Structure formats: C-alpha cells, structure tokens
C-alpha cells in the first residue's frame, strides 16, 4: 500500500513531513512517500515523482493558503486521479476552507485539519491495505501519535502564510505555459549533450540502430500522431533516437527523463481539459509509456 503525499511550499512540506513521520509507525503496512524537493515555477517534474505517482494506491494532497493556487498541486492532483479512484485522493486543508477550492480539486472529498478527520484518513488507508489493523489498536496507536503531531503542528506560524488570490483560469494558463515550456527546456538541455531535433527517417534507417528497431519507429509514429497537441513529445522521441545512433544504442538518462515528463504533462493536460484530444489518446499515451519503460532498461 503506497501513500503519496503531495505538497508545494514550505508550510505544505512541513505538514507532509509531520504526517509521514508520525503516521508511518501507526500504519506499518502502508508506505508514505513524499518528494524531497519542491518544484519551482517552470521546474522539472522528476521521473521519480512520476513513478511514485504511478505506483501509489492512495493520495493525500496537503493544501495550504500558500499553495492553494499552485499549478503543480493541480498537476499532481490530476496525475493521482488518473491512477487512483477519486475516493482515495484526499485534499487535506490546513488553514484553508473547503469553499476556497477551485477547479479539479473540487471533485475530491476534501477534509479540514482536525484530529477526527486525520483518524478517518488513517482508517480509510487501513481498510485499503492487505493487512488490516483492528480499529481499536489503530485508535490507540493514532492517539499516541497525535500528541506529537499536534505539538509539531503548533510550531507552524500561520500568520506568516500569505493567502494568494486569482481565478482558476489564471492557474491553468500558468500550468499550460509551464508544460509547454518543456519544449524549450528540452531543447536547451539536449543542446548541451549534442542532440538535434532534425531527423530524416531514411537517414536513420540507413544508419540503423543495430538494425531497424520497431519500438523506436512505433514511438515516432505515436509522437507524430499527437504532434499538433504536444510537439515536445516528438522532439523528445527524436532526440532519444539521435542519441541512440550517436552512442551506438545507449540513451542518456536525461533524454528518457524529459520524454517521461512530457508524456505525463500531456496526460494531465487532457485530464484537466486544457487541450481537446480524440478519445484514442489514452491508448497512445499507454504505448508511449511502454516505450519509456523499454528505454529505462537500456544501459546508460
């Protein structure tokens, strides 16, 4: 049972750390995971986070006034909703009212920071594990942990948390801008390792990649099919192939990481309705993810 703790901003991170540290001993059949680093505006969404999201069975989104309008909170919420049933994704509101939620976050059953609500989350997680703890034992363990949780939470100075205000359209506009910025980030990163986005299929066919590789050509075809919606995916696939040619079959991890991020971004944009895509895109995304898994198995 993997529990993903989503956070953004210093207060949200502190809340997530307190939950991870104190709930892990109570629910030993569950594994609470949170990233070590925040994602700066325009920053990269790491492959590790993408993998953890994919492997998660439950998600807790730590919402505070400082991250209530963070595009990346919406990004991770969208990714969680694709992997997990909506009932297992819980926005946990710290010093935030339910009425302040906007956009896709409203589809989830959010709860406010109260002892009984945190216990309810623990009970829900417990029922989802393969090794259910008796509720009385869970209550005893939780009550013991709550004293430390309450003490650590009391150290957070909520007066320093500045409430940000803007509408959901502005949030989505920023997220679209950041996601499409992957295009330029990929270009800059790959230029450092000598990759090129220009590709001539006949030229690649002649050079070969240890002979024609069906997986590479399938990936190119898939990327071309979504080129108008997500041009960065084709650019990333092309860069992967160019690197395979140059390095005799090996692909730098940076290339695979950018491709993985680009696919995740495309998937989230469709989920949130930021771009209109045909219904068959889920299958396209699935096959592109399989290609990424294939690449990870290649030695770097």
N, C-alpha and C positions, 0 to 999 in steps of 0.2 A: 504494500500500500504506500504509494508515493504522494506526499502532500506538497504542492508548490506554493510558496509564499511570495506573492508579488508585491513589490514595493518600489517607490520612487521618491527621493528626497530624504533628508536626514531624519525627520520625525517618523516617517513611514518605515524607514530602515530600522530604527530603534524598536518600534513596535513589533516588527517581524522577528528581530533578534530575540526579543523577550519571549515571544511565543515559541520560537524554535528551541531556545534553551530550556524553557520550563515545561513545555508540553511533551517534548520528546521522551523524557523519563516516564511520563504518565501513560503515553500510548506507544509502547515499545514495538508494537507490530507495525507501526507506521513510520515512515521516514520523512521528516520535514526538511525541505530543501529551499534555500534562497541564494541568489547570486551574491557575490562578494562586492561587486562594483555596480554603481549606478550607471544609467545610460544618459550621457549628456545629450543636449539637443543636437540632432544630426549624427549622433554617435552610432557605433555598430552594435547590432543585436547579435551577441556571440552565438556560435554554434552550440556551445554547451547549454545555454539557456534554451535554445530551440529544441535540443534533445530532451532536456528535463521536462519541458512543457509537453512534449510528445509522450513521455513516459509517465506523466502524472495521472493519478486517479481522483485527485481532489485538489481544489484550488482555493486559497484564501487571499483576497486582494486587500491589502492594507491601505485604506483611503484616509487621507488627512486633508485639511484645508489647503496645504501647500502643494499637494499633488492631485487634487480633485480634478483639475483641468489639464493634467499631463497627458500628451498624446500617447506616450509609451505605456501608461496604465491601460488605456483603451486597446492598445496593440496587444498586450499580454492577455487582457480580458477576452479579446476576440480569439486569440490562439487557444486559450483554455476552453472556451465554449465549443470549439471545433473538436477537441479531444475528449471532453468530459460532458456528461449530462448536466444540464443547467442547474439541477438541484444540488450538484456537488461543487458548484462555484459560488463562493460566498464573499461579497464585498463586506469587509469589516470596517465600520465607520468609527474613526477616532476623532472626537470633537467636530463631527460633521452630522448634519441632519439628512435623513433619507430624502427629503424634498429637494436637497441640493444636487442630487444625482441627475445626470443628463445622458442622453443618447443610449448606447447599448448597455450601459451599466444598469439601466432601469429594468432590464429583462431578468435580472437576478434577484433573489430574495435577500436583500441586504439586511444586516443587523448592526445595531449600535454597540458601543463598548460597555457591556455590563457583565457581571460575573455569570449570571444565569445564561446569557447569550453565548459566552465563550464555552461554558459547560455543554450547551446544546451542540455547538460545533464539534466538541470532543466526542459527544455521544454519537453524532452522525458519522464521524470518521471511524469510530469504534465498530459500528454496525457494518461498515464497508470493508473491514479487514477480514482476513481469513482466520483470525484468532481473536474472537470477541471476548472482551473482558466483562465479567459480571458488573452490572451497573453500580452496585453498592461499592465494589472495590474501586471502580473508576471514580465514583464520587469522593471517596476517601483520598485517593491519590490527587485528584484535582484540587480538593480543598487545601491539602497540604501545599501544593504548588502555588495556589492563588495568593498566599501571603507574600511570596517572593515576587510574583507578577505584579501585585498591587504596589509593593514597595518600589520596584523599578519604574513602573509607570508614573508614580507620583513625582519622580525626578524630572519628568518632561515638563518644560515650561511652555504651556500652551499659549501664553501671552505673546511669545515670540513668533508664533505661527501666523504668517500673513495670509489672509484669505484672498485668493485671486478670483477675479470675476471676468468672464467672457462667455460667449454663447458657444453651443456645440459646433456650429458651422465653422467657427474660427479654429476650434481644436482639430477638426477633420482637415481643414485647409493646411494646417501646420503639419499634420501627420502625412498627408499626401506629398507635401513639399519635401519632408524628410525622407520618405520612402523613395520618391523619385530621385532624391539626392544620391541614392545608392549608385545610380548610373554614373555620376561624376566621381564618386569616391572609388568605385571600381576602376574607372579609367586612370585615376591618379595612382592608385596602388599598383595596378598591373604595369603601368609605365615604368615603375621602379624596377620591376623584375623582367622588363623587356618584352612583355606580351603585346600583341597587336590585335585590334578588333577587325582588321580586314582579313577576309578569308575567301578563298576561291575553292569551292568544293572539288573541282577537277585537280587542282594543285595538291590538295590534301590527299585525294585518292591516290595520286601518283607517288607522293612521299610515303604514304602508308603509315599506319600506327601499328606496326607489326602485322600489316595486312589490314584490310577493311574491318573496322570494329562496328558491329551492328548497334551496340549500345550507344556509341558516340553519334552515329548517324540518326538513330532514333531520337536522341536528345536534341539534335539540331532541328529535326522536323517538328518536334514538340515546341521548341522555343520559337521557331518561325511562325507556328500557328497562333502564338499569343504575342507576336512582336508588336502589334499596334497597341495592345493593352499594357504590356510590360516589356519594353525594349531592353531593359537591363538584363533580363534572363538570357536572351540570345547573345548579348555581349559577353556575359559570364561563361556561357557554354563555349562560345568561340574561343575565348581566352584559355579555357581548360584544354581544348583540342590543340591550340597552338603550343601550349606548354608541353603537352604530351609528345608533340612532334619534336620540339626542341630538346626535350630531356629524355628522349627515347622511351616514352611510355610513362614516365613519372610525372606527377602533378603536384606543385607546391600547395601546401595546406591552405594558403591564403586564397587561392583560386576556388577551392572547394567551399571554403567558409563563405566567401562572397556569394557564390551561387546558392548555397543553402539559405542565406539571409534574404536573397532576392526572391526565392520561391515562397518563403514564409511571409514576406511583405505582400506579395501578390495575393496569396491566400487570404490574408487578413483584410486587404482592401476589398476583395469580393465579398467577404463575410459582412463587412460593415456597409456595403452598398456604395462604396466610394467610386467604384467603377462597375459598369454593367458588362457582364460577361455571359456567354452562352452556357447552358446547363452542363455541357460536357467538360467544362474546365476542371471539375473535381477529378476526373479521370486523368486529364493532362497533368495536373499537379501531382497526383499519386505516382505517375510514371517518372516525373522529374525527380521526385524524392527518391525513388528506387535507383535512379541514375546517380544521385549524390551518395547513397549508401554504397553503390558499386565503386565510386571514386575513393571513398574513405578506406576501402580495402586494398587500394594500390599503395605500395611503399612510397614514402616521400624522400 
